[in-house]
Amino acid sequence: MRKPSIKTITVKILLTVILTAALVMMIIIGLSFRSLSHRLVEDKALAAAELIKAGLTSHMKAGIMDKREYFIQEIRTARNIEKIEIIRSNEVNAQFGKGLALEQNIDETSHKVFNSKKPLFILDEYKLKPKIHALVPYIASTKGRLNCLTCHNVSEGTVLGVVNIEMDVTEYRNTALVILILILCTSAVLVLLIIINTFRTIQTYIKDPLESLVGRAEEAYKKNIPLDTERYRSLEFQNVAKEINLFNSDIIKTQKMLKDKNQELELLNDEIEDTLKETVFTMGVIEEKRSKETNNHTRRVTGYCKLLAEKIGMSKDEIELAGDAAPLHDIGKIGISDYILLKSGKLTSEEFEIMKKHTTMGHDMLKHSKRKILRAAAIIAHQHHERFDGTGYPQGLKGEDIHIYGRIVALADVFDALSSKRAYKEAWTIDEVVTKIKAERGKHFDPSFVDLFIANLDTFVAIKDKFQST
């Protein structure tokens, strides 16, 4: 799953916070503005009611109460009031008798106002045409310039009546909605500007510098040059660049040290390998001397094996391994007594059986090593007397069951043995050797190896001539 970028994570978190804050702010503003709008509407209704109360008192003082209906209608028209009613108290009705048509008796709603002596506002704001229904008490008082008790036979604080006003507040609601929409749009624009600015800030100060820092850090590491820390405008990235420079410096020092150590180990390993090869070759020469082999037998067999391995198409490492391990092909003869090993005449069948044991002795000497050259030598020591037709020893292996190293050394060893002088025979001519090896094609030797030997006979002879016996 692909992980989100820093920019995506930051914008998502910031957007969530901003939108949440904006939503909370809008709710608070909306509720506050709604409350303010209600207060304004109530104040308008209350002002109209106070104006009506003052007018009625003035009419009462002037003795023109019969004109009060005309006054109320003028107020209703001037103030854009849909309905005005005067709800008279029982005390007023008892003193002055039944009133005009617009003066009503106490009902259930107005009864609450008479009891509480406080204005009651009923706002129906969710209809297509919102209205406010205001009931404002007219309380008798001796305070102020107008003394109600001079006209009314009531005590101080008696509710003389209730002014019942019904007003259309569509204009107020629409104005409030427009203002709320403007606030919402302004908030949305501000949120959008904040997000855009944040997006650009992240891009400029985080994403671009970070990508640049990663790319330049890699380049600085490859070219072994320090980062320019002054190019980064923020302190954090400048510090990171400095840390990368320190890290690269430490890594480069460590790599140089490791490289030097590896070179030392390679030289040491090469020295060990060279020493092992010399030791193997020397052991082969020692065995050669003890067996009274002709001089340079080990060198010639090594050369023949490398040449044949090359013509077969083996890899460079395998060619070297076959040649370097070949000198130990007869190392098992160390365990054969001098009487049998140095006998000039033909061995008896019992003696030959003992002689054949040099293959398993050599294998047992070398098989426990983990070194490639000694493991290859163990195979060669064990199998170089096996025959391709299965009549060899010690295991009677046949065909390609014989390891390729064993098949190579078998041909190389026989070629050198036949073409060299021994205590018990004279050297054969090259033609005689070739005739014998051809005769053993598919019997003693791998047929394909014999073909390669014949095809490269001159090179085999050149090796023989280079390392002649002295």
URLIN-V624466 format. One record per backbone hydrogen bond with DSSP energy under -0.5 kcal/mol. CO is the residue of the C=O (numbers start at 0). NH is the residue of the N-H. If there is no record, write none. Layout:
co: [CO CO]
nh: [NH NH]
This chain:
co: [4 5 6 7 8 9 10 11 12 13 14 15 16 17 18 19 20 21 22 23 24 25 26 27 28 29 30 31 32 33 34 35 36 37 38 39 40 41 42 43 44 45 46 47 48 49 50 51 52 53 54 55 56 57 58 58 59 63 64 66 67 68 69 70 71 72 73 74 75 76 79 82 84 84 85 85 86 88 89 90 91 92 99 101 101 103 106 107 108 108 109 110 111 112 119 120 121 121 122 123 127 129 130 131 131 132 133 133 134 135 136 137 137 139 140 144 145 146 147 147 151 154 157 157 159 160 161 161 162 162 163 164 165 165 166 166 168 169 170 171 172 173 174 175 176 177 178 179 180 181 182 183 184 185 186 187 188 189 190 191 192 193 194 195 196 197 198 199 200 201 201 202 205 206 207 208 209 210 211 212 213 214 215 216 217 218 219 219 226 227 228 233 234 235 236 237 238 239 240 241 242 243 244 245 246 247 248 249 250 251 252 253 254 255 256 257 258 259 260 261 262 263 264 265 266 267 268 269 270 271 272 273 274 275 276 277 278 279 280 281 282 283 284 285 286 287 288 293 295 296 297 298 299 300 301 302 303 304 305 306 307 308 308 314 315 316 317 318 319 320 321 322 324 325 327 329 330 331 332 336 337 339 347 348 349 350 351 352 353 354 355 356 357 358 359 360 361 362 365 370 371 372 373 374 375 376 377 378 379 382 384 386 387 397 398 402 403 404 405 406 407 408 409 410 411 412 413 414 415 416 417 421 424 428 429 430 431 432 433 434 435 437 439 439 439 442 443 444 445 445 446 447 448 449 450 451 453 455 455 456 457 458 459 460 461 462 464]
nh: [8 9 10 11 12 13 14 15 16 17 18 19 20 21 22 23 24 25 26 27 28 29 30 31 32 33 34 35 36 37 38 39 40 41 42 43 44 45 46 47 48 49 50 51 52 53 54 55 56 57 58 59 60 61 62 63 62 66 67 70 71 72 73 74 75 76 77 78 80 79 167 165 86 163 87 103 161 92 93 94 95 96 102 85 103 87 110 111 111 112 113 114 115 116 134 122 123 132 124 130 129 168 123 133 166 121 135 164 119 162 138 159 160 156 147 146 147 149 150 151 153 157 139 159 88 137 86 163 135 164 84 133 81 82 131 168 172 173 174 175 176 177 178 179 180 181 182 183 184 185 186 187 188 189 190 191 192 193 194 195 196 197 198 199 200 201 202 203 204 205 206 207 209 210 211 212 213 214 215 216 217 218 219 220 221 222 223 224 228 230 231 237 238 239 240 241 242 243 244 245 246 247 248 249 250 251 252 253 254 255 256 257 258 259 260 261 262 263 264 265 266 267 268 269 270 271 272 273 274 275 276 277 278 279 280 281 282 283 284 285 286 287 288 289 290 292 291 296 299 300 301 302 303 304 305 306 307 308 309 310 311 312 313 318 319 320 321 322 323 324 325 326 327 328 330 332 333 334 335 340 341 342 351 352 353 354 355 356 356 357 358 360 361 362 363 364 365 366 368 374 375 376 377 378 379 380 381 382 383 385 392 389 398 400 401 406 407 408 409 410 411 412 413 414 415 416 417 418 419 419 427 424 421 432 433 434 435 436 437 438 439 440 442 443 444 388 387 441 448 449 450 451 452 453 454 455 456 458 459 460 461 462 463 464 465 466 467]
